[in-house]
Amino acid sequence: MPRILIIDDEKAIRYTLKEILEFENYTVDQAEDGPAGLDMLIKDKYDVVLCDVKMPKMDGLEVLERAQKISPDTAFIMVSAHGNIEMAVDATKKGAFDFIPKPPDLNRLLVTVRNALDRTKLVTETKTLKKKIAKNSEMVGDSAALESVRKAITKVAPTDARVLITGPNGAGKEMVARQIHEQSNRANGPLIEVNCAAIPSELIESELFGHEKGSFTSAVKQRIGKFEQADGGTLFLDEIGDMSLSAQAKVLRALQENKITRVGGEKEISVNVRVLAATNKNLLQEIADRNFREDLYHRLSVILIQVPALNDRREDIPALAEKFLADIANDYGNKPKRFAPDAMQYLQSLDWRGNIRELRNVVERLVIMGGDPISEDDARSFSGK
């Protein structure tokens, strides 16, 4: 149940707000001044705070500033009988979710509280998702080949250098891109991923650069492209070897000038984007075959990172398999199974043409079909080899 804290020096206002909010099935606590409210924020977690501005001991804006350090995810709604536009703007700049006059209109109060709760829920879900993504992007293993990749990431991540990530399908190129972003100065910005192979060639330019309303038959409204969405962050162009030559030319211009133009538009839009690219193709051969622009290749490949195939880092298979066991158990809500030593040895002896992606699929199949512990017979029967 959502928890709300009311900080106000007027007892009658506190009780009135408490009754209204409790009628809506919220759990409500009260504090008679700023210091008491901050103490409660230290001790307990609240989703929303309704805070008066004019109070003795400490005014509401100071409470807001201090609370941002104590509980940054809590939404603050400032309430005041002496409010004006300047005060509302100041409160918003300091991190307030909204500013409403006192005595508050009942409907506006409840709508604002609901919106603040939605915002708090969204922030929590986003943080959970980011943690899950970060966990899933961990590079598991201690092999020399993987350690070489880690060192390259550590060196290049703090810069804005463009990186071309190469390697076979399923080897973990997208994990390398996420690690570079997460260790970069742009980590708080967006990471926008585009699978160039999954988008039809006639739509790739609209996907990357956006389009204006009416620029083509199905363009019923303006669309913001991936370059603009990634502004201030990182754009990851996966499978860039499958991009059309027309789109390649526009990407080259965007990299050269840090500007893009939407399809059907004339206005140039400045973008601040770091571009990472990945491919499973030999781009030098693609250049020789006239399927890829050489000038774009050199723009993208300031740093080259080669991700090793799983067959070249077999010593990492036990650690990867154990991680997948734990992840799958967590997804299914079950206790993790174990591998018998001979089953693990058998997995290490196999040819993993599908790389890490194939290994995970096999482990999931063994979790479903095998015993506990998973035996060598299970591995032979259900590995699909």
Summary of the structure (lengths in Angstrom):
residues: 385
radius of gyration: 27.1
end to end distance: 50.5
largest distance: 79.9
contacts: 1208
relative contact order: 0.08
helix: 50%
strand: 15%
